[in-house]
């Protein structure tokens, strides 16, 4: 009786690496989707007003 197991540790390792790659790919897809959503959001009016005021101050200092 031979209790020889036909398992290849290298294939287990390769399977593990493939799993890691798939997880990384899924994370990347979700991050790109989230980034695209944020980039396409409108800029809040309050923030635009802050930027306008900062520009006005900068322009008035340059004009002195």
C-alpha positions as CSV (number, residue, x, y, z in Angstrom):
1,X,0.0,0.0,0.0
2,X,1.4,3.3,-1.0
3,X,0.0,6.4,0.7
4,X,1.4,8.7,-2.0
5,X,-0.5,12.0,-2.2
6,X,-0.7,13.5,-5.6
7,X,-0.5,17.1,-4.5
8,X,1.7,19.7,-6.1
9,X,2.7,22.4,-3.6
10,X,3.7,24.6,-6.5
11,X,0.2,24.5,-8.0
12,X,-1.2,25.4,-4.5
13,X,1.1,28.3,-4.4
14,X,0.1,29.4,-7.9
15,X,-3.5,29.1,-7.0
16,X,-2.9,31.3,-4.0
17,X,-1.2,33.9,-6.1
18,X,-4.0,33.9,-8.6
19,X,-6.5,34.5,-5.8
20,X,-4.4,37.4,-4.6
21,X,-4.3,38.8,-8.1
22,X,-8.0,38.5,-8.5
23,X,-8.6,40.3,-5.2
24,X,-6.2,43.1,-6.1
25,X,-7.9,43.5,-9.5
26,X,-11.3,43.7,-7.8
27,X,-10.0,46.3,-5.3
28,X,-8.5,48.3,-8.2
29,X,-11.8,48.2,-10.1
30,X,-13.7,49.5,-7.1
31,X,-11.2,52.2,-6.4
32,X,-11.3,53.4,-10.0
33,X,-15.1,53.5,-9.8
34,X,-15.1,55.4,-6.6
35,X,-12.5,57.9,-7.9
36,X,-14.6,58.5,-11.0
37,X,-17.6,59.2,-8.9
38,X,-15.7,61.7,-6.7
39,X,-14.1,63.4,-9.7
40,X,-17.5,63.8,-11.4
41,X,-19.3,65.3,-8.3
42,X,-20.1,69.0,-8.6
43,X,-18.1,71.4,-6.5
44,X,-20.1,72.7,-3.6
45,X,-21.1,76.3,-3.8
46,X,-19.6,77.1,-0.4
47,X,-16.2,75.9,-1.6
48,X,-16.5,77.9,-4.9
49,X,-17.2,81.0,-2.8
50,X,-14.1,80.3,-0.7
51,X,-12.0,80.0,-3.8
52,X,-13.4,83.2,-5.3
53,X,-12.6,85.1,-2.1
54,X,-9.1,83.7,-2.1
55,X,-8.6,84.8,-5.7
56,X,-9.9,88.3,-4.9
57,X,-7.4,88.6,-2.0
58,X,-4.6,87.4,-4.2
59,X,-5.5,89.8,-7.0
60,X,-5.8,92.8,-4.6
61,X,-2.4,92.1,-3.1
62,X,-0.8,91.8,-6.6
63,X,-2.4,95.1,-7.6
64,X,-0.9,97.1,-4.7
